[in-house]
Every structure is written in structure tokens, then in C-alpha cells.
Amino acid sequence: MTTSRSAADAPALPGPLVGADWLAGRLGEPGLVVFDASVGAHRGAGRRIPGARPFDLDGALSDHDAPAPHTMPGAAAFEEALRGLGVDGTSTVVVYDGAGVYSSARAWWMLRAMGFDRAAVLDGGLPAWTAAGLPVEECGPAYEGPRGSFTARPRPGLLVDFAAVGAALADPAALVLDARTRERFTGAAPEPRPGLRGGHMPGAVNLPFGDLLSGAGLMRPAGELREAFAAVTGDRERRLYFSCGSGVTACVLALGATLAGYSALAVYDGSWTDWAMRPELPAATG
């Protein structure tokens, strides 16, 4: 006798990263929620993976009362947004974006910071999906399905502020990694936000998030990721803090470090925008 399946039968994830073939083989299964977390020019681009729901980092899933963009909303607001998007505690979530592996990692890290581990990033995002010849559909209206039962259980320390990063910069057991381009890190290129000073936090080291991606826009294999991190962290085991422009691509480093086997990780929520807006905090160039 066959029985109907429910969200409790949601597919189990193989890890924090899944390929297009994995998702294609499970699309439409009960309990599987697919999110489009595209930002900027890729947001609302007109096509999506069938059934995908909007994880709107430019909208409801950022705190617009905060001075820095893409700031994490409070637990109550995040919980309400996820319930409104139909996420249950037993759901399996796959997040992608239109750029490849970019803002999807931010959504994944936010879910982890709110105590939800049943989430993964689609490797290569929408470009990898379409390159594999998999179907897309026109973006329809906002999600109008049943509400979910998601409960936020914040994990302190996964998203941190400038004070925690300042302490990390002075701690030999910690290291701050900046995911921006080398030109922005050194101050040779201006910041995209008008009036924001350039440079980097003294003591931070540069690991551009693009260095973790292959030429095809996929995450590099775990062994290569370990080599990339070891080249900047050295041999010692340290707690790693990730920063970028506004806390988005810092999460690509967090994803890469997780795949490489690192576990003591934190993301600076607000990142260089938050730091550079505070005139009392130091900046270095070169």
C-alpha cells in the first residue's frame, strides 16, 4: 500500500553545496523549497527555476533601518518572513542566484545563523542550471502558498559586529579575511558606494571570493579550497572572520571554508561599509 508523502519526507542534503543534477532530480518533491536569492541587476531577471520563491535580500530579508545594506533582520522579522515563504522546520532548502555563487551564500549563512541547517547552495546558480539544459519558467507573482512553521533559533557568533571584528584583529588566534577584489582591498579602486573611504582593516588579509570559484563559476573542489585558505591562514588553527563590501560575498568565503573543513567561522554583518562609515575606526591602503 502506498502512502502520501509530506514535508517530513523532504530530501536529505549531501552537504552545504548541491549540483544542478541533484536538484533537478528532486525538484517538486514534498518539503523541498527552492529560493532565488539574486540581488541587484540579477533580481527579478524574468526567469527562475520552476517553483522557486524569492529570498529577497534587497527587500524584506534585510534590515532597512540599519545604516549598512543587507544587514541581517532581527529574529522575529526573519522568522515571519520565512514562515510567509512557506518554510517549515522540516523543509529542505536550496538557494541559488542569477550570478552563480554570489548572494545565494548570504542566504545560506543567514539560515545557519538562525539555527537552520537543512539548507544548501546550488553550485553555479542559475547559469549552471541553464547550461545543463534544465528548464526555467517566467517569474510569477510572489509566493502565495501555505505559511510555514519555521522557528528562528539564533546562534550568537555566526554574524558579528565591528567590535567583535576589532577584537579579532588583535587576537593571534583569529584572522580576518576580506572577500573584495584586490584593487578595492588596497584602495586602488574606489568603493561602489559614493563617499565611502577605501582600503581595508589593518591586519586583515585579502582572499577575493572569486578565487574560490572555477572558470565555470562553480565552487572549486574541497582540496583546492583548503589550499586557498591555507595560503593565507598558515598552519595554525584559527577562528576565521569574513568581511566584504556589505556582508554578501563574505558568505562565499564562509561557504568555501565550510567545504574545506573549517568550523570556527563568523561573518562581519555590514562588513567594510559598516567599518568605513565609522570615522573612529582605522583604515589601511596598499
Disulfide bonds with the S-S distance in Angstrom:
none
